[in-house]
Amino acid sequence: MAVTPDAVNGTVSTSLPDGRTIVVRAYSPDIIRVENFGAGEAPSRTQAGQLGVAPFDGVVERTADEAVIRTTSGLSAIIDLKSGAVSFDVDTTPATKRLLYDSGVRSNDGGSVSLSLIPEGGGTFYGAGERGHSLKLNGDTLVMYNRQNYGYEGHDPRLRQMNITVPMFVSTEGYGVLFDDHAPATLVMSDPIVYSSEQESPVSYYFIYGGGTVAGVTEEYSRLTGRQDLPPFWALGYITSKYGYKSQQETVGVIDTLKREGFPVDGVVLDLYWFGKETDMGKLAWDTVSWPDHRGMLAGLKARGVNTVLISEPYINKKGAIDNYNLLAEGGMLTRDKDGNVHDVTTWVGDAGMFDVANPATRRWLRERYRALTDEGVGGWWGDLGEPEVHPETIVHSNGMTAREYHNVYGNEWSKIIYDMYREEYPGRRLMTMMRGGTAGLQRYSVFPWSTDVARTWGGLEPQVRIMLNSGLSGLGYMSHDVGGFAIVDTTRVTDPELYVRWLQLGTFSPVLRTHAQKMPEPYNYPDQRDIILDLVRERYRWLPYNYTLAYENASRGYPFVRPLNFADTSSAPDSVSDQYMWGGRR
């Protein structure tokens, strides 16, 4: 048994008789990484680890049987040098409290790599990305594989698995764990907690100590995976959106009507009709018939304080966007099969190619399209269908990963294209990118996620608080929803004025206030409720100074806008309240 304790770097590395190597390293006083791998293997390196390793000012000790890393926050990692077990203790003077125990045992059964962690202190668990079925995750088996759920409602079991899955959890005992992985996996939130991944290499993890609070875990988790830049101020105002505004005349008319009715408005989102018809998906160019002077429209709207956001999808339709399809296919920029042939997909609007964002050439091509459109006056971007919604497992990406292996991280890589473009081409301009797919660290690309195609029903409204809470504790501080409800699942009741008002009340105190629906999303469609609705939208603007403070807290500390009642003090409120939340506060 060879043991290398490194007091300078806060690291303990030990080789066990069975050939495994255990490496435990303090990244900061509150973040410790554990690697456990066999001979010929290497630990995982994926989306985590954005935090540079801080200079270590703690203590590393060793006896015959164990080594201990003690940090200045009172956190200790105790490594059993014979078994490879790791315990995480915290000094709660006069006693020491054990929070989590890792037996060091790893299994590889049929291609699934598993590790088990025992929560010694109990606790209630939150997080794991976008989860709408329950705030409290104890006892759940959570699937880590992004999935779209059209027309969902609160009782829908599909809400256990939504569009953004994050392999992490937060405990009310004041700690969290992030598994350094983006492969398909399951996370069993029982005793023990079991993480099973399809990744071939061993899965490492980060133990994150939050000083005994959920707020502290959120701060340290975001320090590790990245924090979101301050948003453009307009993104905190009212944004109107529809599936979809079909022409320049209609778009300007909607803004005219909102302004005439006294509604403040800062943004308008254009769905797929900006490039023509549904079958023009992937053209990424304005339809000049319906939008005869798009530059003039963009400039005119901007002069009135209205920023325009355009939709983009991962697919290139073989009918309306065939020129782009042929160009990209010839350049090797579309997804391919194992034999190197272009692998088409079947989307809801027909056969299409798929952007391989793992390919540097594809990223360059997309970046140039986005840049040219941004130069014309586009104010923000909307990445739709980014789970990706259609992603056949027979696809092999240019980096050698199969579609299933690359699936969860596709949204991160797509978002990064736009983020890097803004950072390098428009360094003085803040970015809003709407994205509905991705995994850990998505927030560092200035992403404003939303809970996708929710049913326009009371059942659709019901889970939105839970979705915002769990997402916010997973780094996604700007998670919001289609205010008013999107999917018309009951054609006998297209509108419900009371539902619209109640949803708008929630939207007023959500990170983004954006009405969106298949029909009649704008507030002026409810004249009998005009006074209530107008006051709610104006109330949003009265809160802008406070909301901008929340944006600063998110950028500087990773705190979400929507916070559970026990965010800063787990003894101050019940641990499963999911129909109430704090709008900032109680830091």
C-alpha positions as CSV (number, residue, x, y, z in Angstrom):
1,M,0.0,0.0,0.0
2,A,1.5,3.3,-1.1
3,V,0.2,6.5,0.5
4,T,1.1,10.0,-0.7
5,P,-0.3,12.7,1.6
6,D,0.4,16.2,0.1
7,A,-0.1,18.9,2.7
8,V,0.8,21.6,0.2
9,N,-2.0,20.7,-2.2
10,G,-4.5,19.2,0.3
11,T,-4.4,15.8,-1.4
12,V,-4.2,12.2,-0.3
13,S,-3.5,9.5,-2.8
14,T,-3.4,5.8,-1.8
15,S,-3.0,2.6,-3.8
16,L,-5.0,-0.4,-2.5
17,P,-4.0,-4.1,-2.7
18,D,-6.7,-4.7,-5.2
19,G,-5.1,-2.3,-7.7
20,R,-7.4,0.6,-7.1
21,T,-6.2,4.1,-6.5
22,I,-8.1,6.6,-4.3
23,V,-7.4,10.3,-4.7
24,V,-9.0,12.8,-2.3
25,R,-8.3,16.4,-2.9
26,A,-9.6,19.7,-1.4
27,Y,-10.5,22.1,-4.1
28,S,-11.4,24.7,-1.5
29,P,-12.2,24.7,2.2
30,D,-15.7,23.6,1.3
31,I,-15.2,21.4,-1.8
32,I,-13.5,18.0,-1.8
33,R,-13.2,15.7,-4.9
34,V,-13.0,11.9,-4.6
35,E,-11.6,9.7,-7.3
36,N,-11.7,5.9,-7.2
37,F,-10.3,4.1,-10.1
38,G,-8.7,0.8,-11.0
39,A,-5.5,-0.2,-12.8
40,G,-5.4,1.2,-16.3
41,E,-8.4,3.5,-15.6
42,A,-8.6,7.2,-15.3
43,P,-11.1,9.3,-13.2
44,S,-13.9,11.1,-15.1
45,R,-13.4,14.6,-16.3
46,T,-16.6,16.2,-17.6
47,Q,-18.5,19.4,-17.0
48,A,-17.6,20.1,-13.4
49,G,-14.3,21.4,-12.0
50,Q,-14.6,24.9,-13.3
51,L,-13.2,26.2,-10.1
52,G,-9.5,26.4,-10.0
53,V,-7.9,24.6,-7.0
54,A,-7.5,27.1,-4.2
55,P,-4.2,27.3,-2.3
56,F,-4.6,24.8,0.5
57,D,-4.2,26.2,4.0
58,G,-5.6,23.3,6.0
59,V,-3.9,20.3,7.5
60,V,-3.2,16.8,6.1
61,E,-2.4,14.1,8.7
62,R,-1.6,10.4,8.5
63,T,-1.6,7.5,10.9
64,A,-1.0,3.8,10.1
65,D,-4.6,3.2,9.1
66,E,-6.0,6.5,7.9
67,A,-5.3,9.9,6.5
68,V,-7.2,13.0,7.2
69,I,-7.7,16.2,5.2
70,R,-8.8,19.0,7.5
71,T,-9.9,22.3,6.0
72,T,-10.3,25.7,7.5
73,S,-14.1,25.5,7.3
74,G,-14.2,22.7,9.8
75,L,-14.7,20.0,7.1
76,S,-12.7,16.8,7.3
77,A,-12.3,14.0,4.8
78,I,-11.1,10.8,6.6
79,I,-9.6,8.2,4.2
80,D,-9.4,4.6,5.3
81,L,-6.0,3.5,3.8
82,K,-6.9,-0.2,3.8
83,S,-10.4,-0.2,2.3
84,G,-10.5,3.1,0.5
85,A,-13.6,4.3,2.4
86,V,-14.0,8.1,2.8
87,S,-16.0,9.8,5.5
88,F,-17.0,13.4,5.6
89,D,-17.2,15.0,9.1
90,V,-17.7,18.5,10.2
91,D,-16.6,20.2,13.4
92,T,-19.7,21.3,15.3
93,T,-17.8,22.1,18.5
94,P,-17.8,20.6,21.0
95,A,-18.7,17.5,18.9
96,T,-17.9,16.2,15.5
97,K,-20.8,15.3,13.1
98,R,-20.5,12.8,10.4
99,L,-22.5,13.8,7.3
100,L,-21.7,11.2,4.6
101,Y,-19.9,7.9,4.3
102,D,-18.5,6.4,1.2
103,S,-17.5,2.7,1.6
104,G,-15.1,2.9,-1.3
105,V,-16.8,0.0,-3.0
106,R,-17.4,0.4,-6.7
107,S,-19.3,-2.0,-8.9
108,N,-19.3,-2.5,-12.7
109,D,-22.3,-4.6,-13.7
110,G,-23.2,-5.0,-17.3
111,G,-21.7,-1.7,-18.3
112,S,-23.2,0.3,-15.4
113,V,-20.7,1.8,-13.0
114,S,-22.2,2.3,-9.5
115,L,-21.2,3.9,-6.3
116,S,-23.0,4.1,-2.9
117,L,-23.0,6.9,-0.3
118,I,-24.6,6.6,3.1
119,P,-26.2,9.9,4.5
120,E,-25.2,9.5,8.1
121,G,-27.1,12.5,9.3
122,G,-30.3,11.8,7.5
123,G,-31.8,15.0,5.9
124,T,-34.1,16.0,3.1
125,F,-32.9,16.0,-0.4
126,Y,-33.5,18.5,-3.2
127,G,-32.1,19.4,-6.6
128,A,-31.2,17.0,-9.4
129,G,-32.1,19.6,-12.0
130,E,-35.6,20.2,-13.3
131,R,-37.9,18.0,-11.3
132,G,-41.6,18.8,-11.0
133,H,-43.2,15.8,-9.3
134,S,-42.0,16.7,-5.8
135,L,-39.7,19.1,-4.0
136,K,-38.6,16.5,-1.5
137,L,-36.7,13.7,-3.4
138,N,-36.2,11.2,-0.6
139,G,-37.0,7.7,-1.8
140,D,-37.1,8.6,-5.4
141,T,-35.2,6.9,-8.3
142,L,-34.3,9.8,-10.6
143,V,-33.3,9.2,-14.2
144,M,-30.5,11.4,-15.7
145,Y,-31.5,11.6,-19.3
146,N,-33.1,14.7,-20.7
147,R,-36.7,14.3,-22.0
148,Q,-39.4,16.5,-23.3
149,N,-42.9,16.1,-21.9
150,Y,-45.5,17.9,-24.1
151,G,-48.7,19.1,-22.4
152,Y,-47.7,17.9,-18.9
153,E,-49.7,18.6,-15.7
154,G,-48.8,18.3,-12.0
155,H,-50.1,14.7,-11.5
156,D,-48.1,13.5,-14.6
157,P,-45.5,10.9,-13.6
158,R,-43.3,12.1,-16.4
159,L,-42.3,15.1,-14.2
160,R,-39.8,12.9,-12.5
161,Q,-37.7,13.2,-15.6
162,M,-37.7,16.5,-17.5
163,N,-35.6,18.5,-19.9
164,I,-32.6,19.4,-17.8
165,T,-31.2,16.7,-15.6
166,V,-28.3,17.4,-13.2
167,P,-26.5,14.6,-11.3
168,M,-26.4,16.3,-8.0
169,F,-28.4,16.7,-4.8
170,V,-28.6,19.1,-1.9
171,S,-29.2,18.0,1.7
172,T,-30.9,20.0,4.5
173,E,-27.9,18.8,6.6
174,G,-26.0,21.5,4.8
175,Y,-24.0,19.6,2.2
176,G,-24.4,18.5,-1.4
177,V,-22.9,16.0,-3.9
178,L,-22.2,16.5,-7.5
179,F,-21.3,13.4,-9.6
180,D,-18.8,14.4,-12.2
181,D,-20.7,12.8,-15.1
182,H,-23.1,13.6,-17.9
183,A,-23.8,10.1,-19.1
184,P,-27.2,8.5,-18.7
185,A,-27.6,7.5,-15.1
186,T,-30.0,6.8,-12.2
187,L,-29.8,8.4,-8.8
188,V,-31.6,6.4,-6.0
189,M,-32.3,8.8,-3.2
190,S,-32.5,6.3,-0.3
191,D,-30.2,4.9,2.3
192,P,-27.7,4.3,0.7
193,I,-27.8,6.8,-2.1
194,V,-26.8,4.9,-5.2
195,Y,-25.5,6.5,-8.4
196,S,-25.3,4.2,-11.4
197,S,-23.9,5.6,-14.6
198,E,-23.6,4.2,-18.2
199,Q,-20.2,5.9,-18.4
200,E,-17.4,3.3,-18.9
201,S,-14.8,5.1,-16.8
202,P,-15.2,5.4,-13.0
203,V,-17.4,8.3,-11.8
204,S,-15.7,10.8,-9.5
205,Y,-17.7,13.2,-7.3
206,Y,-17.5,16.4,-5.4
207,F,-18.5,16.7,-1.7
208,I,-19.8,20.3,-1.2
209,Y,-20.1,21.7,2.3
210,G,-22.5,24.6,2.8
211,G,-21.7,25.5,6.3
212,G,-24.9,23.8,7.5
213,T,-27.3,25.5,5.2
214,V,-28.9,24.9,1.8
215,A,-27.9,28.5,0.8
216,G,-24.3,27.6,1.5
217,V,-24.4,24.5,-0.7
218,T,-25.9,26.6,-3.5
219,E,-23.1,29.1,-3.2
220,E,-20.4,26.5,-3.2
221,Y,-22.0,24.4,-6.0
222,S,-22.1,27.5,-8.3
223,R,-18.6,28.4,-7.3
224,L,-17.6,24.9,-8.7
225,T,-19.8,24.7,-11.8
226,G,-19.9,28.3,-12.8
227,R,-22.1,31.3,-12.1
228,Q,-24.3,33.2,-14.4
229,D,-23.3,36.6,-15.6
230,L,-25.6,39.6,-14.8
231,P,-28.5,39.6,-17.2
232,P,-29.4,42.3,-19.7
233,F,-31.7,44.6,-17.6
234,W,-34.5,44.2,-20.2
235,A,-34.7,40.4,-19.5
236,L,-36.2,41.3,-16.1
237,G,-39.1,43.1,-17.6
238,Y,-42.2,41.9,-19.5
239,I,-41.6,39.7,-22.6
240,T,-44.4,38.7,-25.0
241,S,-44.1,35.5,-27.0
242,K,-46.4,33.2,-29.1
243,Y,-46.4,30.2,-31.2
244,G,-46.1,32.1,-33.3
245,Y,-46.0,35.6,-34.7
246,K,-46.1,35.1,-38.4
247,S,-45.2,38.4,-39.9
248,Q,-43.6,41.8,-39.4
249,Q,-47.0,43.4,-39.5
250,E,-48.4,41.1,-36.8
251,T,-45.3,41.5,-34.6
252,V,-45.3,45.3,-34.7
253,G,-49.1,45.3,-34.2
254,V,-48.8,43.3,-31.0
255,I,-46.3,45.8,-29.6
256,D,-48.5,48.7,-30.8
257,T,-51.5,47.2,-29.0
258,L,-49.5,46.5,-25.8
259,K,-48.2,50.0,-25.7
260,R,-51.6,51.5,-26.5
261,E,-53.2,49.5,-23.7
262,G,-50.6,50.8,-21.3
263,F,-48.5,47.7,-20.8
264,P,-44.8,48.1,-20.4
265,V,-42.9,45.6,-22.6
266,D,-39.2,45.0,-23.0
267,G,-39.0,41.9,-25.3
268,V,-40.7,40.0,-28.1
269,V,-39.9,36.4,-28.9
270,L,-40.3,35.2,-32.5
271,D,-41.0,31.5,-32.9
272,L,-40.2,29.5,-36.1
273,Y,-42.1,31.7,-38.5
274,W,-39.4,34.3,-38.7
275,F,-37.6,32.0,-41.2
276,G,-40.9,31.1,-43.1
277,K,-42.8,27.8,-42.5
278,E,-42.3,24.9,-40.2
279,T,-40.5,23.0,-42.9
280,D,-38.0,25.8,-43.3
281,M,-36.4,24.8,-39.9
282,G,-32.7,25.2,-40.1
283,K,-32.7,27.9,-42.8
284,L,-31.6,30.4,-40.2
285,A,-32.4,33.3,-42.6
286,W,-35.3,35.7,-42.6
287,D,-38.4,35.1,-44.8
288,T,-38.4,38.2,-46.9
289,V,-42.0,37.9,-47.9
290,S,-43.5,38.0,-44.4
291,W,-40.7,40.1,-43.1
292,P,-39.9,42.6,-45.9
293,D,-37.8,44.9,-43.7
294,H,-36.6,43.0,-40.8
295,R,-33.7,45.3,-40.1
296,G,-36.0,48.3,-40.0
297,M,-38.4,46.3,-37.7
298,L,-35.6,45.3,-35.3
299,A,-34.3,48.9,-35.2
300,G,-37.7,50.3,-34.7
301,L,-38.6,48.0,-31.9
302,K,-35.3,48.6,-30.2
303,A,-35.9,52.3,-30.4
304,R,-39.1,51.7,-28.5
305,G,-37.2,49.7,-25.8
306,V,-38.3,46.3,-27.2
307,N,-35.6,43.6,-27.8
308,T,-36.2,40.8,-30.2
309,V,-35.3,37.1,-29.5
310,L,-35.2,34.5,-32.3
311,I,-35.7,30.8,-32.2
312,S,-33.1,28.3,-33.4
313,E,-33.3,24.5,-33.4
314,P,-30.8,21.6,-33.7
315,Y,-32.3,20.4,-37.0
316,I,-32.0,21.3,-40.7
317,N,-35.2,20.3,-42.6
318,K,-34.6,18.5,-45.9
319,K,-37.4,20.4,-47.6
320,G,-37.3,24.1,-46.8
321,A,-33.6,24.2,-45.7
322,I,-32.2,21.8,-48.3
323,D,-29.5,24.2,-49.4
324,N,-28.1,24.4,-45.8
325,Y,-28.5,20.6,-45.5
326,N,-26.4,19.9,-48.6
327,L,-23.7,22.4,-47.6
328,L,-23.5,21.0,-44.1
329,A,-23.6,17.4,-45.2
330,E,-20.7,18.0,-47.7
331,G,-18.7,19.8,-45.0
332,G,-19.2,16.9,-42.5
333,M,-21.1,19.1,-40.0
334,L,-24.2,16.9,-39.6
335,T,-24.5,14.0,-37.3
336,R,-23.4,10.6,-38.7
337,D,-23.7,6.9,-38.1
338,K,-21.0,4.5,-37.1
339,D,-20.0,4.1,-40.7
340,G,-19.5,7.8,-41.3
341,N,-22.7,8.3,-43.3
342,V,-25.0,11.3,-42.6
343,H,-27.6,10.2,-40.1
344,D,-30.9,11.9,-40.7
345,V,-33.6,12.3,-38.0
346,T,-37.4,12.5,-38.2
347,T,-38.7,15.5,-36.5
348,W,-42.3,16.7,-36.0
349,V,-41.9,18.7,-39.2
350,G,-40.3,16.0,-41.4
351,D,-37.0,14.5,-42.2
352,A,-34.0,16.6,-41.3
353,G,-30.3,16.6,-40.6
354,M,-29.0,17.4,-37.2
355,F,-26.2,19.9,-36.2
356,D,-23.3,18.0,-34.7
357,V,-22.2,20.6,-32.2
358,A,-19.4,18.4,-31.1
359,N,-17.7,19.2,-34.4
360,P,-15.6,22.5,-34.3
361,A,-16.6,23.1,-38.0
362,T,-20.3,23.0,-37.1
363,R,-19.7,25.4,-34.2
364,R,-17.9,27.8,-36.4
365,W,-20.7,27.7,-39.0
366,L,-23.4,28.3,-36.4
367,R,-21.5,31.0,-34.7
368,E,-21.2,32.9,-38.0
369,R,-24.9,32.6,-38.7
370,Y,-25.7,33.8,-35.2
371,R,-23.2,36.7,-35.5
372,A,-24.6,37.9,-38.8
373,L,-28.1,37.9,-37.4
374,T,-27.0,39.6,-34.2
375,D,-25.3,42.3,-36.2
376,E,-28.6,43.0,-37.8
377,G,-30.2,43.8,-34.5
378,V,-31.3,40.5,-32.9
379,G,-31.3,41.0,-29.1
380,G,-31.2,37.4,-27.8
381,W,-31.5,33.8,-28.7
382,W,-33.9,30.9,-28.1
383,G,-32.5,27.4,-28.4
384,D,-35.5,25.1,-28.7
385,L,-35.7,21.3,-28.8
386,G,-32.3,21.1,-27.1
387,E,-32.7,18.0,-24.9
388,P,-32.3,17.1,-27.9
389,E,-35.9,16.2,-28.5
390,V,-35.1,13.8,-31.3
391,H,-31.6,12.1,-30.9
392,P,-31.5,8.6,-32.3
393,E,-29.1,6.4,-30.4
394,T,-27.5,5.2,-33.6
395,I,-25.9,8.6,-34.1
396,V,-22.1,8.9,-33.4
397,H,-20.9,12.4,-32.9
398,S,-17.6,13.7,-34.3
399,N,-15.9,13.4,-30.9
400,G,-16.6,9.6,-30.9
401,M,-19.4,9.8,-28.4
402,T,-22.7,8.1,-29.2
403,A,-25.9,10.1,-29.1
404,R,-26.8,8.5,-25.8
405,E,-23.4,9.4,-24.3
406,Y,-23.6,13.0,-25.6
407,H,-27.3,13.6,-25.1
408,N,-27.4,15.4,-21.8
409,V,-24.5,17.8,-22.5
410,Y,-25.7,18.8,-26.0
411,G,-27.5,21.8,-24.6
412,N,-24.4,23.0,-22.8
413,E,-22.3,22.8,-25.9
414,W,-24.9,24.5,-28.0
415,S,-25.3,27.3,-25.5
416,K,-21.5,27.7,-25.3
417,I,-21.4,28.6,-29.0
418,I,-23.6,31.7,-28.4
419,Y,-22.0,32.6,-25.1
420,D,-18.5,32.5,-26.6
421,M,-19.6,34.5,-29.6
422,Y,-21.0,37.3,-27.3
423,R,-18.0,37.2,-25.0
424,E,-15.6,37.6,-28.0
425,E,-17.6,39.7,-30.5
426,Y,-19.7,41.8,-28.2
427,P,-17.8,42.1,-24.9
428,G,-19.9,45.0,-23.6
429,R,-23.2,43.4,-24.3
430,R,-25.1,41.1,-21.9
431,L,-26.7,37.9,-23.2
432,M,-30.1,36.2,-22.8
433,T,-30.3,32.7,-24.3
434,M,-33.4,30.7,-23.6
435,M,-32.5,27.0,-23.5
436,R,-34.5,23.9,-22.4
437,G,-31.9,21.2,-22.4
438,G,-28.5,20.6,-20.7
439,T,-26.9,19.5,-17.5
440,A,-24.6,20.6,-14.7
441,G,-23.0,24.0,-15.4
442,L,-25.6,25.1,-18.0
443,Q,-26.0,28.4,-16.1
444,R,-22.5,29.6,-16.8
445,Y,-23.5,30.2,-20.5
446,S,-26.1,32.9,-19.6
447,V,-29.0,30.5,-20.0
448,F,-32.6,31.4,-19.1
449,P,-34.3,28.0,-19.0
450,W,-38.1,27.5,-18.9
451,S,-40.3,24.5,-18.0
452,T,-41.2,23.9,-21.7
453,D,-44.6,22.9,-23.2
454,V,-46.8,22.9,-20.1
455,A,-50.5,22.3,-20.4
456,R,-52.7,25.4,-20.3
457,T,-54.7,24.1,-17.3
458,W,-54.7,24.4,-13.6
459,G,-52.8,21.2,-13.5
460,G,-50.2,22.7,-15.6
461,L,-49.8,25.7,-13.2
462,E,-49.6,23.5,-10.1
463,P,-46.0,22.1,-10.4
464,Q,-44.3,25.3,-11.5
465,V,-43.2,26.3,-8.0
466,R,-41.5,22.8,-7.4
467,I,-39.8,23.1,-10.8
468,M,-38.4,26.5,-10.0
469,L,-37.2,25.4,-6.5
470,N,-35.4,22.3,-7.5
471,S,-33.9,23.9,-10.6
472,G,-32.7,26.9,-8.6
473,L,-31.0,24.6,-6.1
474,S,-29.3,23.0,-9.1
475,G,-27.7,26.2,-10.4
476,L,-30.5,27.2,-12.7
477,G,-31.5,30.5,-11.0
478,Y,-33.5,31.8,-13.9
479,M,-35.8,28.8,-14.4
480,S,-39.3,30.1,-15.4
481,H,-42.4,29.0,-17.3
482,D,-44.8,29.9,-20.1
483,V,-47.0,32.3,-18.2
484,G,-50.6,31.5,-19.0
485,G,-49.8,27.9,-20.1
486,F,-48.7,26.8,-23.6
487,A,-50.3,23.5,-24.8
488,I,-54.0,23.5,-25.4
489,V,-54.9,20.0,-24.2
490,D,-58.6,20.9,-23.7
491,T,-60.0,22.3,-27.0
492,T,-63.3,23.0,-25.4
493,R,-61.7,25.6,-23.1
494,V,-59.0,27.5,-25.0
495,T,-58.9,30.3,-22.5
496,D,-59.6,30.6,-18.8
497,P,-59.4,34.2,-17.5
498,E,-59.0,33.3,-13.9
499,L,-56.2,30.8,-14.7
500,Y,-54.5,33.4,-16.7
501,V,-54.6,36.0,-13.9
502,R,-53.4,33.4,-11.3
503,W,-50.6,32.3,-13.6
504,L,-49.6,35.9,-14.2
505,Q,-49.5,36.5,-10.4
506,L,-46.9,33.6,-10.2
507,G,-45.1,35.0,-13.3
508,T,-44.8,38.4,-11.7
509,F,-42.6,36.8,-9.0
510,S,-40.7,34.4,-11.3
511,P,-37.2,35.0,-12.7
512,V,-38.6,35.8,-16.2
513,L,-42.1,37.2,-16.9
514,R,-42.9,35.9,-20.4
515,T,-46.4,35.1,-21.6
516,H,-46.4,32.3,-24.2
517,A,-49.1,30.1,-25.7
518,Q,-50.4,28.6,-28.9
519,K,-53.4,31.0,-28.8
520,M,-54.1,34.4,-27.2
521,P,-51.1,34.7,-24.9
522,E,-51.1,38.5,-24.7
523,P,-52.7,40.2,-21.6
524,Y,-55.0,42.5,-23.8
525,N,-56.9,39.4,-24.8
526,Y,-58.6,39.5,-21.3
527,P,-60.4,42.9,-21.3
528,D,-62.6,42.0,-18.4
529,Q,-59.6,41.4,-16.2
530,R,-57.6,44.4,-17.7
531,D,-57.2,46.4,-14.5
532,I,-55.9,43.4,-12.5
533,I,-53.6,42.3,-15.3
534,L,-52.2,45.7,-16.0
535,D,-51.4,46.3,-12.3
536,L,-49.6,42.9,-12.2
537,V,-47.4,43.8,-15.1
538,R,-46.6,47.2,-13.7
539,E,-45.9,45.6,-10.3
540,R,-43.2,43.7,-12.0
541,Y,-41.5,47.0,-13.0
542,R,-42.0,48.4,-9.5
543,W,-39.9,45.5,-8.2
544,L,-37.1,45.9,-10.7
545,P,-34.6,47.5,-8.3
546,Y,-35.1,44.6,-5.9
547,N,-35.1,42.0,-8.7
548,Y,-31.8,43.4,-10.0
549,T,-30.4,42.9,-6.5
550,L,-31.4,39.3,-6.8
551,A,-29.7,39.1,-10.1
552,Y,-26.5,40.4,-8.5
553,E,-26.8,37.8,-5.7
554,N,-27.1,35.1,-8.4
555,A,-24.1,36.4,-10.3
556,S,-21.9,36.9,-7.1
557,R,-23.1,34.0,-4.9
558,G,-25.2,31.7,-7.1
559,Y,-28.4,32.2,-5.1
560,P,-31.6,31.6,-7.1
561,F,-34.4,34.1,-7.3
562,V,-36.9,31.5,-6.0
563,R,-35.8,30.0,-2.7
564,P,-37.3,27.4,-0.4
565,L,-38.5,28.6,3.0
566,N,-35.7,26.8,4.7
567,F,-33.0,28.2,2.4
568,A,-30.9,29.9,5.0
569,D,-32.0,28.0,8.1
570,T,-33.2,24.4,7.8
571,S,-34.8,24.6,11.3
572,S,-36.9,27.6,10.4
573,A,-39.6,25.9,8.2
574,P,-40.9,22.5,7.2
575,D,-38.7,20.8,4.7
576,S,-41.4,19.8,2.1
577,V,-43.4,23.1,1.6
578,S,-43.7,23.2,-2.2
579,D,-46.5,25.7,-2.8
580,Q,-44.7,28.6,-1.1
581,Y,-41.3,30.2,-1.7
582,M,-39.2,33.2,-0.8
583,W,-38.6,35.8,-3.5
584,G,-35.0,36.4,-2.5
585,G,-34.4,37.3,1.1
586,R,-33.1,35.6,4.3
587,R,-29.6,35.1,2.9
